[in-house]
């Protein structure tokens, strides 16, 4: 089956303008141009567009998608399995939040009262479950079960204020990293501030801090594409964060 821009757009639920843009930036080229000058897409392009839309749904930027799918070792089947894992985790998170909303509505309409801790159970439990599902095997192998269990217990016992502050810090890290990345200097002041924010963020889940563990985690961000996807809003951003953290922990004026 072959499709023109208009037909493929209707099939996939995207605009013809989007498909033309994907062609212009080189992320999705047509199979051929027919004698009338129309872009023609075949089965391979349909499959590629499906993958692109999965990545877009999961919040991955176009530059990063192009880099991932342009890798000679890119495996479409493996990518689909990762998409499935991510979407199942998202569904579980939504189910937990829906349950939290239902309990909250019941409490406000005269049902059983909720403690402040219960109001955040869905958020914290899902955060722990998501982390275990996505990264548990790797971080347990690297840091040990006891360390990760202590970390999970600390997260589960987090107060409402601490939970809000941890999420605020996560947003600040992304914003600070974007600004630092523009400078191109992982040892500069903007990069140092990003690494400091990252250290503060870790303090909410780590039972103890060490420079070596911080640097090791930063390297894991680069080595594991699941971590990389979280920070890689632009190509090279995760490696920049790694370098910024390594520079930060190597400074003599930073105490563990």
HELIX and SHEET records of a PDB file:
HELIX    1   1 UNK A    5  UNK A   12  1                                   8    
HELIX    2   2 UNK A   16  UNK A   25  1                                  10    
HELIX    3   3 UNK A   43  UNK A   57  1                                  15    
HELIX    4   4 UNK A   62  UNK A   70  1                                   9    
HELIX    5   5 UNK A   76  UNK A  108  1                                  33    
HELIX    6   6 UNK A  116  UNK A  119  1                                   4    
HELIX    7   7 UNK A  121  UNK A  143  1                                  23    
HELIX    8   8 UNK A  145  UNK A  156  1                                  12    
HELIX    9   9 UNK A  160  UNK A  183  1                                  24    
HELIX   10  10 UNK A  189  UNK A  202  1                                  14    
HELIX   11  11 UNK A  211  UNK A  223  1                                  13    
HELIX   12  12 UNK A  225  UNK A  231  1                                   7    
HELIX   13  13 UNK A  237  UNK A  249  1                                  13    
SHEET    1   A 2 UNK A  32  UNK A  33  0                                        
SHEET    2   A 2 UNK A  39  UNK A  40 -1                                        
END                                                                             
